[in-house]
Amino acid sequence: MNSKIGQGSQRAPSCLESRRRPPYNPPMSFLPGEPLILYDSRGRSHYIPALVPNKTTNINGLRISHDLLIREGKEGSTLPMDKGEGLAIFRPTLRETLTHLKRRTQVIYPKDQGMILMWGDMRPGLRVLESGIGSGAMTISLLRMTAPGGHVTSVEKREEHATLAIRNLESLIPEYLPSHRLVIGDIGQDNLPDMLGSEPFDRILLDLPEPWAALHRLPEVLRPGGILLSWVPTPLQVHTLSLALKDSGMFHLIQTVETIVRDWEFGPTSVRPAHRIIGHTGYLTIARKGDPGLPYIPWEAPF
């Protein structure tokens, strides 16, 4: 008999017992600098980018103390109010954060980002090049998806956009900044390979009005088998880009998709689609790079 087993020993719970008794996770407090989102009983959201001691936020005419939120706020609980109803407190998801992101340009919606991340097969360790950083919304998702070990390089020719994007990254994901590089310039310029370095990228994402103008140098910085993605809002842009990709002789399996998401509302006696939907926002075109001289391979739906 094992001498370490005695009357005072406790038997470790079996796997089945562990599943029957999930660990209790107490409500988590908030720290200074953290973002949070408050919801009222009608589902209206109120986003606070960062909790700052001695600061207040005006919500529906009421001054909400950040000190109170830090001291007494618990995720998933209700903040009692002196006047009116209480507010439910949560840590914002990435989707909620991007919805409230400060921006100069239209961001790529979360529904479309999900398509980009899946169709682009984004995963940890990949090197990603994006052009058109905008306000940094897509950059945030790329950095989160490719960590750990990945790296994202953003090319942006408008410094005012780059400044706002970097400010958003510093505020929302400072821990990922070492995995990000910003290059001020035009991705369509002839010295692109010299500007970006010798190591090729695994993925390239273009959010540009004329993505075909950059195709003449992109094959030099995308590895064989790598994926090129382009986000444009109109069918004419898709048509021009698709022909340019095929004529380049370097890209195959060219496919274009559109994402439309419709919410549903459930009442005591009714079920119906929501009156407001985020319908058409843009088209995502995907292509794979092949060796020069490889006959074009068309994309065909697998089902």
KEKE-3310 file (N, C-alpha, C; in steps of 0.2 Angstrom, whole numbers, plus 5000, padded with zeros to 4 digits):
npx = (5004:5002:5012:5009:4995:4983:4972:4969:4970:4963:4952:4954:4943:4934:4934:4921:4914:4919:4914:4901:4901:4903:4916:4915:4913:4916:4909:4918:4928:4931:4945:4955:4956:4951:4939:4921:4904:4888:4871:4854:4837:4830:4839:4848:4864:4878:4894:4909:4925:4937:4939:4942:4949:4940:4932:4917:4903:4891:4875:4860:4856:4861:4874:4887:4898:4915:4923:4913:4910:4922:4924:4912:4906:4902:4905:4892:4882:4870:4870:4864:4854:4851:4841:4829:4830:4841:4858:4865:4880:4894:4910:4915:4913:4924:4916:4907:4915:4921:4910:4908:4920:4931:4932:4937:4934:4923:4922:4926:4913:4909:4902:4907:4921:4922:4920:4931:4941:4939:4938:4950:4958:4965:4976:4986:5003:5004:5011:5004:4999:4992:4983:4977:4973:4963:4953:4959:4951:4950:4963:4965:4957:4965:4977:4974:4969:4981:4990:4998:5014:5012:5012:5008:5008:5004:5000:4998:4993:4988:4992:4984:4974:4982:4987:4975:4972:4983:4982:4970:4974:4983:4975:4966:4972:4986:4995:4997:5005:5019:5019:5015:5017:5019:5018:5020:5014:5012:5004:5004:5016:5032:5043:5039:5043:5056:5052:5045:5053:5062:5056:5043:5025:5011:4997:4988:4978:4968:4960:4955:4950:4954:4960:4966:4976:4987:4992:5003:5015:5012:5013:5026:5028:5020:5019:5021:5006:5000:4986:4977:4966:4952:4943:4929:4916:4907:4899:4905:4919:4922:4922:4932:4943:4943:4945:4958:4965:4965:4971:4984:4991:4995:4987:4974:4958:4949:4937:4921:4912:4897:4891:4876:4868:4854:4845:4834:4818:4810:4795:4782:4771:4775:4786:4798:4808:4820:4817:4827:4841:4859:4862:4868:4886:4898:4909:4919:4933:4943:4958:4971:4989:4999:5012:5022:5016:5007:4993:4977:4966:4950:4938:4926:4910:4910:4898)
npy = (4994:5011:5022:5036:5037:5040:5042:5055:5059:5066:5061:5063:5072:5063:5064:5064:5069:5081:5087:5088:5097:5112:5124:5138:5154:5169:5186:5198:5212:5229:5237:5252:5261:5251:5246:5247:5241:5247:5242:5246:5242:5242:5237:5246:5252:5259:5264:5264:5269:5269:5267:5280:5287:5298:5303:5306:5300:5305:5298:5296:5308:5307:5307:5296:5289:5285:5281:5274:5264:5257:5254:5247:5240:5225:5212:5207:5211:5222:5240:5250:5264:5281:5288:5282:5267:5253:5249:5236:5229:5225:5218:5224:5215:5211:5214:5223:5233:5237:5242:5254:5261:5275:5284:5289:5285:5273:5258:5241:5230:5220:5208:5206:5206:5194:5185:5188:5184:5170:5166:5170:5161:5165:5163:5159:5164:5168:5180:5195:5206:5222:5234:5250:5255:5263:5266:5256:5246:5233:5229:5227:5215:5207:5206:5200:5188:5182:5180:5169:5174:5179:5192:5209:5220:5236:5246:5263:5277:5289:5300:5306:5296:5285:5290:5291:5277:5271:5277:5271:5257:5258:5261:5251:5238:5237:5227:5220:5228:5226:5217:5223:5233:5249:5257:5271:5275:5271:5256:5253:5257:5256:5252:5243:5230:5233:5242:5235:5224:5208:5196:5186:5188:5179:5181:5194:5208:5219:5235:5245:5258:5255:5241:5233:5241:5239:5226:5223:5222:5215:5200:5198:5200:5191:5174:5158:5150:5158:5169:5181:5194:5205:5219:5227:5239:5239:5231:5233:5236:5224:5216:5222:5220:5205:5202:5207:5200:5187:5189:5192:5180:5174:5172:5161:5151:5161:5170:5177:5184:5189:5195:5195:5199:5195:5200:5193:5196:5192:5190:5190:5184:5183:5181:5188:5195:5207:5225:5233:5230:5226:5226:5225:5228:5226:5218:5203:5197:5183:5175:5164:5162:5156:5146:5155:5153:5142:5135:5143:5140:5138:5144:5133:5130:5119:5113)
npz = (5000:4996:5005:5006:5006:5017:5031:5031:5018:5003:4991:4973:4963:4950:4932:4928:4939:4940:4929:4932:4943:4940:4942:4952:4947:4953:4952:4942:4947:4941:4934:4935:4919:4912:4899:4898:4896:4897:4899:4897:4902:4890:4881:4876:4873:4882:4880:4888:4886:4894:4911:4922:4937:4947:4937:4928:4918:4907:4906:4899:4905:4918:4929:4930:4941:4939:4949:4957:4949:4948:4961:4966:4955:4947:4935:4925:4934:4942:4941:4954:4953:4958:4952:4942:4932:4935:4928:4918:4919:4909:4903:4887:4872:4857:4846:4851:4855:4843:4837:4843:4840:4838:4823:4807:4795:4786:4795:4793:4795:4810:4806:4793:4796:4802:4791:4784:4792:4793:4779:4775:4782:4794:4807:4822:4822:4809:4796:4791:4779:4778:4769:4769:4783:4790:4803:4811:4815:4809:4810:4823:4825:4817:4823:4836:4831:4825:4835:4847:4841:4828:4815:4810:4797:4793:4779:4775:4767:4771:4783:4794:4796:4800:4812:4820:4820:4826:4839:4843:4843:4853:4864:4865:4863:4869:4872:4861:4853:4850:4840:4829:4814:4807:4791:4782:4767:4749:4744:4731:4725:4716:4723:4733:4738:4743:4753:4762:4766:4765:4769:4765:4765:4773:4771:4763:4764:4757:4758:4749:4736:4723:4721:4711:4706:4714:4711:4703:4710:4722:4721:4723:4737:4743:4749:4740:4738:4747:4753:4745:4750:4746:4750:4744:4740:4728:4714:4702:4705:4710:4698:4690:4698:4698:4685:4683:4693:4687:4675:4679:4680:4691:4701:4708:4710:4712:4721:4726:4739:4748:4763:4773:4787:4797:4811:4823:4831:4847:4854:4867:4860:4847:4833:4823:4810:4813:4811:4807:4798:4795:4780:4764:4764:4758:4747:4747:4740:4736:4733:4728:4728:4715:4707:4694:4677:4680:4674:4675:4689:4691:4704:4712:4719:4733:4736)
capx = (5000:5006:5012:5006:4988:4981:4965:4968:4970:4956:4952:4953:4937:4934:4932:4913:4912:4921:4909:4895:4902:4908:4919:4911:4917:4913:4909:4925:4928:4934:4951:4956:4959:4947:4933:4915:4898:4882:4865:4848:4832:4828:4844:4852:4871:4882:4901:4914:4931:4941:4938:4946:4947:4938:4929:4910:4900:4884:4871:4853:4856:4863:4881:4889:4905:4919:4925:4908:4910:4928:4923:4906:4904:4904:4903:4885:4878:4866:4872:4858:4854:4847:4835:4828:4832:4848:4861:4868:4887:4898:4915:4913:4916:4927:4911:4904:4921:4922:4904:4909:4927:4932:4934:4937:4932:4919:4925:4923:4908:4911:4900:4912:4927:4921:4921:4938:4946:4938:4940:4957:4962:4969:4978:4992:5009:5005:5013:4999:5000:4985:4983:4971:4972:4957:4953:4962:4946:4952:4970:4964:4955:4970:4982:4971:4969:4987:4994:5004:5019:5011:5014:5004:5011:4999:5002:4993:4996:4986:4994:4979:4971:4987:4987:4970:4972:4988:4979:4965:4977:4987:4970:4962:4976:4993:4999:4999:5008:5025:5017:5012:5022:5015:5022:5017:5016:5007:5006:5005:5022:5036:5048:5036:5047:5061:5049:5042:5058:5063:5052:5036:5019:5006:4991:4987:4971:4967:4954:4957:4945:4957:4965:4970:4982:4993:4993:5009:5021:5010:5016:5033:5029:5016:5022:5017:5000:4997:4980:4975:4959:4951:4936:4926:4909:4903:4901:4910:4925:4924:4923:4938:4948:4943:4949:4965:4969:4966:4976:4990:4994:4998:4982:4969:4953:4946:4930:4919:4906:4894:4888:4871:4866:4848:4843:4827:4815:4806:4790:4777:4766:4777:4793:4799:4814:4821:4815:4833:4847:4865:4862:4875:4891:4904:4911:4925:4936:4948:4962:4977:4994:5002:5018:5021:5015:5002:4986:4972:4962:4944:4935:4920:4907:4910:4891)
capy = (5000:5017:5026:5043:5037:5039:5044:5062:5061:5067:5058:5068:5071:5060:5068:5065:5073:5088:5090:5089:5102:5117:5129:5144:5160:5175:5192:5201:5219:5232:5241:5259:5260:5245:5248:5243:5243:5247:5241:5248:5237:5241:5235:5252:5251:5265:5262:5268:5267:5268:5270:5285:5289:5305:5305:5304:5299:5306:5293:5298:5314:5305:5307:5290:5290:5280:5278:5270:5258:5253:5251:5242:5237:5218:5210:5204:5213:5228:5246:5254:5272:5285:5290:5278:5260:5251:5247:5230:5230:5220:5219:5224:5210:5214:5216:5229:5238:5240:5246:5261:5264:5282:5283:5295:5282:5268:5252:5235:5228:5214:5202:5205:5204:5186:5182:5189:5180:5163:5164:5171:5156:5168:5159:5161:5163:5171:5186:5198:5213:5225:5241:5254:5254:5266:5267:5251:5240:5226:5228:5224:5208:5203:5205:5196:5181:5179:5179:5172:5172:5182:5199:5212:5226:5240:5251:5268:5283:5295:5300:5307:5290:5281:5293:5289:5270:5269:5279:5266:5251:5259:5261:5245:5232:5239:5221:5217:5233:5224:5213:5227:5238:5254:5260:5276:5275:5268:5249:5252:5260:5251:5250:5240:5225:5236:5246:5230:5219:5202:5191:5186:5187:5173:5184:5201:5211:5226:5239:5251:5259:5252:5236:5231:5245:5236:5219:5222:5221:5211:5193:5198:5200:5185:5168:5154:5147:5163:5171:5188:5196:5212:5222:5233:5240:5239:5225:5235:5235:5216:5214:5224:5216:5198:5201:5209:5194:5182:5191:5192:5174:5172:5170:5156:5150:5168:5169:5183:5182:5194:5193:5199:5196:5198:5198:5191:5198:5187:5193:5185:5181:5184:5180:5191:5198:5214:5230:5236:5225:5228:5222:5225:5232:5226:5211:5200:5193:5179:5172:5160:5163:5150:5148:5157:5148:5137:5137:5146:5136:5142:5141:5130:5129:5112:5110)
capz = (5000:4996:5012:5005:5006:5024:5033:5030:5011:5000:4984:4968:4959:4944:4926:4927:4944:4938:4924:4936:4948:4937:4946:4953:4945:4956:4948:4942:4948:4936:4936:4931:4913:4908:4896:4900:4892:4901:4896:4901:4901:4883:4877:4873:4876:4884:4880:4892:4883:4899:4918:4925:4943:4948:4931:4927:4912:4907:4903:4900:4910:4925:4930:4932:4943:4937:4955:4959:4945:4950:4968:4967:4949:4946:4928:4925:4940:4940:4945:4956:4951:4962:4949:4936:4932:4935:4922:4919:4918:4906:4899:4880:4867:4852:4842:4854:4855:4836:4835:4846:4839:4835:4817:4802:4789:4788:4797:4791:4801:4813:4802:4787:4798:4803:4785:4782:4796:4791:4772:4775:4786:4799:4813:4826:4819:4802:4794:4787:4777:4776:4766:4771:4790:4792:4810:4815:4817:4806:4812:4830:4824:4814:4829:4840:4828:4823:4841:4847:4835:4821:4815:4806:4794:4790:4775:4775:4764:4774:4790:4799:4797:4803:4818:4824:4821:4831:4845:4845:4845:4860:4869:4866:4863:4870:4873:4854:4849:4848:4834:4823:4811:4803:4786:4779:4760:4745:4743:4724:4723:4713:4728:4738:4741:4747:4758:4767:4768:4761:4772:4762:4770:4772:4769:4761:4764:4754:4759:4744:4731:4717:4723:4706:4705:4718:4709:4699:4715:4727:4720:4725:4744:4745:4748:4736:4742:4751:4751:4744:4751:4745:4752:4740:4741:4723:4709:4696:4708:4710:4691:4688:4702:4697:4679:4684:4696:4682:4669:4681:4679:4698:4706:4706:4714:4713:4723:4729:4743:4752:4770:4775:4793:4799:4818:4824:4838:4850:4859:4870:4855:4840:4831:4817:4808:4815:4805:4804:4797:4791:4774:4760:4766:4753:4744:4749:4735:4739:4728:4730:4724:4713:4703:4687:4672:4682:4671:4679:4692:4694:4710:4711:4725:4735:4738)
cpx = (5004:5006:5009:4999:4986:4974:4964:4968:4963:4957:4950:4947:4938:4932:4924:4911:4914:4916:4902:4895:4906:4910:4915:4915:4914:4913:4915:4924:4932:4940:4951:4959:4955:4941:4927:4909:4892:4876:4859:4843:4829:4833:4849:4859:4874:4889:4905:4921:4936:4939:4943:4944:4945:4934:4922:4908:4893:4880:4864:4852:4858:4871:4884:4896:4909:4922:4920:4909:4916:4927:4918:4904:4907:4901:4897:4880:4874:4869:4866:4859:4849:4841:4834:4830:4839:4851:4865:4875:4891:4905:4914:4917:4920:4922:4908:4909:4921:4916:4905:4916:4927:4935:4933:4933:4927:4923:4922:4919:4911:4908:4904:4919:4927:4922:4928:4943:4945:4940:4947:4962:4967:4970:4984:4998:5010:5007:5007:5001:4993:4987:4977:4969:4966:4958:4956:4957:4948:4959:4969:4962:4961:4976:4980:4971:4975:4992:4993:5009:5018:5013:5010:5007:5005:5002:4997:4996:4994:4988:4989:4975:4975:4987:4981:4970:4977:4985:4974:4968:4981:4982:4967:4966:4984:4997:5001:5003:5015:5025:5015:5017:5017:5020:5018:5019:5010:5009:5007:5012:5027:5041:5045:5040:5052:5058:5047:5047:5058:5059:5045:5031:5015:5000:4992:4980:4972:4960:4955:4951:4947:4962:4969:4976:4988:4995:5000:5015:5019:5013:5023:5034:5024:5019:5018:5012:4997:4990:4979:4968:4958:4944:4934:4919:4904:4904:4906:4917:4927:4925:4930:4944:4949:4947:4956:4969:4970:4971:4983:4994:4997:4993:4976:4963:4950:4938:4928:4912:4904:4891:4882:4868:4859:4846:4836:4825:4810:4801:4786:4773:4768:4784:4793:4806:4814:4820:4822:4838:4853:4865:4869:4880:4897:4904:4918:4927:4942:4952:4968:4983:4997:5009:5017:5020:5010:4996:4981:4967:4956:4941:4928:4917:4907:4903:4886)
cpy = (5006:5021:5033:5043:5036:5041:5051:5064:5062:5064:5063:5067:5068:5066:5069:5069:5080:5091:5092:5095:5107:5122:5135:5150:5166:5181:5196:5209:5222:5236:5247:5257:5255:5249:5244:5245:5242:5246:5243:5242:5237:5239:5240:5251:5258:5262:5267:5266:5265:5271:5274:5287:5296:5308:5303:5304:5301:5301:5295:5304:5313:5305:5301:5291:5284:5277:5273:5263:5254:5250:5246:5238:5230:5216:5206:5206:5220:5234:5250:5261:5275:5287:5285:5271:5259:5249:5241:5232:5224:5222:5219:5218:5214:5217:5223:5235:5241:5244:5253:5264:5271:5281:5289:5292:5276:5261:5246:5232:5221:5208:5201:5204:5196:5183:5182:5184:5172:5162:5165:5166:5160:5164:5161:5160:5166:5178:5189:5205:5216:5232:5244:5252:5257:5268:5262:5245:5233:5224:5225:5217:5204:5201:5200:5188:5178:5178:5172:5170:5176:5189:5202:5219:5230:5246:5256:5274:5290:5296:5302:5300:5285:5284:5290:5281:5268:5271:5274:5259:5252:5259:5255:5238:5233:5233:5218:5222:5230:5219:5217:5232:5243:5257:5265:5276:5272:5261:5248:5254:5254:5248:5246:5235:5228:5240:5241:5225:5213:5197:5191:5186:5181:5175:5192:5203:5218:5229:5245:5251:5256:5247:5233:5235:5243:5229:5218:5220:5216:5203:5193:5197:5194:5179:5163:5150:5152:5165:5178:5189:5203:5214:5228:5233:5239:5233:5227:5235:5228:5214:5216:5221:5209:5197:5202:5203:5189:5183:5191:5186:5171:5170:5165:5156:5157:5167:5176:5181:5189:5192:5198:5195:5199:5196:5197:5194:5193:5190:5188:5181:5181:5183:5183:5194:5205:5219:5232:5230:5229:5224:5222:5230:5232:5219:5209:5196:5190:5176:5169:5161:5157:5152:5151:5152:5143:5139:5138:5141:5139:5139:5138:5128:5121:5109:5114)
cpz = (5000:5002:5012:5006:5013:5025:5031:5023:5008:4992:4979:4964:4952:4938:4926:4933:4943:4933:4927:4941:4944:4942:4947:4952:4948:4951:4948:4943:4942:4938:4932:4924:4909:4905:4899:4896:4897:4897:4900:4899:4894:4878:4874:4877:4877:4885:4884:4890:4888:4906:4920:4932:4943:4942:4931:4920:4912:4903:4905:4905:4917:4924:4933:4934:4942:4944:4958:4955:4947:4957:4969:4961:4948:4939:4929:4930:4937:4944:4947:4954:4956:4959:4943:4937:4933:4929:4923:4916:4915:4903:4891:4876:4862:4847:4844:4854:4848:4834:4838:4845:4836:4828:4812:4796:4791:4790:4794:4797:4804:4809:4796:4790:4800:4797:4782:4786:4795:4784:4771:4779:4791:4805:4816:4822:4812:4801:4789:4785:4775:4773:4766:4778:4793:4799:4815:4817:4815:4809:4819:4830:4822:4819:4834:4837:4827:4829:4844:4841:4829:4821:4809:4804:4791:4785:4774:4772:4767:4782:4796:4800:4801:4811:4823:4825:4826:4838:4847:4847:4852:4866:4871:4866:4864:4870:4866:4850:4846:4842:4828:4821:4807:4798:4782:4771:4756:4743:4735:4721:4721:4718:4734:4742:4746:4753:4764:4770:4764:4763:4769:4767:4768:4769:4768:4761:4762:4755:4755:4739:4724:4719:4718:4704:4709:4716:4706:4704:4720:4727:4723:4733:4747:4744:4743:4740:4747:4749:4751:4745:4749:4747:4748:4741:4735:4718:4704:4699:4708:4703:4689:4691:4699:4690:4679:4688:4691:4677:4672:4680:4685:4703:4704:4711:4717:4715:4726:4733:4746:4758:4772:4781:4795:4806:4818:4831:4840:4855:4862:4865:4848:4839:4824:4816:4811:4809:4802:4803:4794:4785:4770:4763:4761:4751:4745:4743:4737:4733:4731:4725:4722:4709:4696:4682:4674:4678:4676:4682:4694:4700:4708:4717:4727:4736:4735)
residu = (MET:ASN:SER:LYS:ILE:GLY:GLN:GLY:SER:GLN:ARG:ALA:PRO:SER:CYS:LEU:GLU:SER:ARG:ARG:ARG:PRO:PRO:TYR:ASN:PRO:PRO:MET:SER:PHE:LEU:PRO:GLY:GLU:PRO:LEU:ILE:LEU:TYR:ASP:SER:ARG:GLY:ARG:SER:HIS:TYR:ILE:PRO:ALA:LEU:VAL:PRO:ASN:LYS:THR:THR:ASN:ILE:ASN:GLY:LEU:ARG:ILE:SER:HIS:ASP:LEU:LEU:ILE:ARG:GLU:GLY:LYS:GLU:GLY:SER:THR:LEU:PRO:MET:ASP:LYS:GLY:GLU:GLY:LEU:ALA:ILE:PHE:ARG:PRO:THR:LEU:ARG:GLU:THR:LEU:THR:HIS:LEU:LYS:ARG:ARG:THR:GLN:VAL:ILE:TYR:PRO:LYS:ASP:GLN:GLY:MET:ILE:LEU:MET:TRP:GLY:ASP:MET:ARG:PRO:GLY:LEU:ARG:VAL:LEU:GLU:SER:GLY:ILE:GLY:SER:GLY:ALA:MET:THR:ILE:SER:LEU:LEU:ARG:MET:THR:ALA:PRO:GLY:GLY:HIS:VAL:THR:SER:VAL:GLU:LYS:ARG:GLU:GLU:HIS:ALA:THR:LEU:ALA:ILE:ARG:ASN:LEU:GLU:SER:LEU:ILE:PRO:GLU:TYR:LEU:PRO:SER:HIS:ARG:LEU:VAL:ILE:GLY:ASP:ILE:GLY:GLN:ASP:ASN:LEU:PRO:ASP:MET:LEU:GLY:SER:GLU:PRO:PHE:ASP:ARG:ILE:LEU:LEU:ASP:LEU:PRO:GLU:PRO:TRP:ALA:ALA:LEU:HIS:ARG:LEU:PRO:GLU:VAL:LEU:ARG:PRO:GLY:GLY:ILE:LEU:LEU:SER:TRP:VAL:PRO:THR:PRO:LEU:GLN:VAL:HIS:THR:LEU:SER:LEU:ALA:LEU:LYS:ASP:SER:GLY:MET:PHE:HIS:LEU:ILE:GLN:THR:VAL:GLU:THR:ILE:VAL:ARG:ASP:TRP:GLU:PHE:GLY:PRO:THR:SER:VAL:ARG:PRO:ALA:HIS:ARG:ILE:ILE:GLY:HIS:THR:GLY:TYR:LEU:THR:ILE:ALA:ARG:LYS:GLY:ASP:PRO:GLY:LEU:PRO:TYR:ILE:PRO:TRP:GLU:ALA:PRO:PHE)
# end
